């Protein structure tokens, strides 16, 4: 039986305008990025 695991890490920039989500699983890594065009995260 093959083991399956998955991990998520969330990074927010200092000026709170960019969010990065790192998704790690058996096959490798995926990086998602979202940049806010107006304002910042509260």
Helices and strands as residue ranges (DSSP letters): E 6-12, E 18-25, E 28-35
